[in-house]
Amino acid sequence: MRLAFTCRKSYKQSFIDGHYANRLIAKSELKREEVGTTCAHCDHQEKKHHKDIYAVADWRILLAGGVLELVLTGVLIYYLGLMWALTFSLPILVWKQQNEKVHQFNLNRIERHVR
C-alpha cells in the first residue's frame, strides 16, 4: 500500500513517504493537520490535509508475489507434481490483502476543522 495525493497544479498522482495503517494513526504520529508534499511531476510544493491523502495498491508488492509464484511453481512441478496448483493462488492472495489494506485506509475519513 502506498499513500498518494493528486497535485492541484499538474492533476497527476504523486506518492508520499510513510506507511500508516489508517488516517488516525498517521495524524497522531505526525501531530499536525496538514502534511507538506511535493509533486513528483512539476515540483509544486503544497500542504495537503489528511483527508486529501488516499491509499493505492503497490504494484511492486504484486510483482514480487508474481515472481515468487513463478519460482515456487517451477520447483513444485519438478518435485511434487500437482502441488504447483496451490502456488497459483499466491498472487491472488497478495492482491486481495493489498486491496483490503487500501480499503481500510480509505474507509476512515477525518473531518476538517475550519476556524
N, C-alpha and C positions, 0 to 999 in steps of 0.2 A: 504494500500500500504506500502510495506517495501522496503528499499533500500538494495541492495545486491551487492556482488562482488565475483569473483572467485579467490581463493588463487592460487598463482603460484607454491607453493610447494606441496600441497595436491590435487589440482584441484577440490576442493569441494566448494560449495556455502556457504558463511557466510554473516551475516547481520550487518549493521552499524546502530547506533542511528541517529535519525534525520528524520524530516518529512518536506519535501520541495515539493512544487507543481511542480517545474521543475529545471533543472540544473542551469539555470541562477540565480534563487533565491538562490540556495544552494551556488553557487560560490560567490555571493555578500555578503551573510551572513557570510560565513567562511573566506572571504577575503584572500584566498590563492588558488593556482592552485591544490595542492595535499592534500589529506586527509590521516592522519595516521590511519591504520587499523590493526586489529589483527584477525587472523583466529581462529574461534571457535574450529576447529578440531585439529590443530597442533601447535597453539600459535605462528605462524610465524608472525612477525611484518614487515609491509612494508607500503610505501606510495602509494596510488592509485590516479591517475588523475581522475577528474570528469567524463571524457569520459569513464572510466572503471567501473563506478558505474551504475547500472541499477535498475529498479523497478520491483518488482514481486507482485502479488496479495497476500494479507494477509489472510491466511486460518482461522485465529481466528475471523475475522470480518464476514466471510462467515458462520462460525459455529454459531456465535451469531445470525445472521439473520435466520438460520435454526431453532434454538431453539425458537426464538421469533415467528416464523411462526407456530410451533407446539403448543405453548401456545395459541396464538390467534385463531388458528383453533379449538382447544378444547373448548374455551369459546364461539366462534361464532356458533359452531354446536349446542351447548346447548341452546343458546338464540335466534339465528336468522335463523337457518335452512341453507339455501343455501348460505348465505353471506360468509361462510367459504371459498368458492371458490376464493374470491378476495384475501384472505391472502396467498393462494397458490403461488401467483406470487411474494411475498416478497423476498424470497431468490434469485429469478431470477433477480429482480431489483437491489439487493445488489451486485450480481456478475457482472452485467452489469456496474454499477457505478465504481466498483473496476477496471475492465478492461479498462474503459475509462481513469481513473486516471493514470494507469500504461502506457497506450499508450501515453498519453500526456507527461509524464515524459521522456519516452524513445524516443520520437519524436525529441526533440531538442538535438543536439549534439554540444559540444564545441570543437573548434579547439585547438590542442596542439600548443603552441608557442615554437618552437625549437630555442635555442640560440646557 
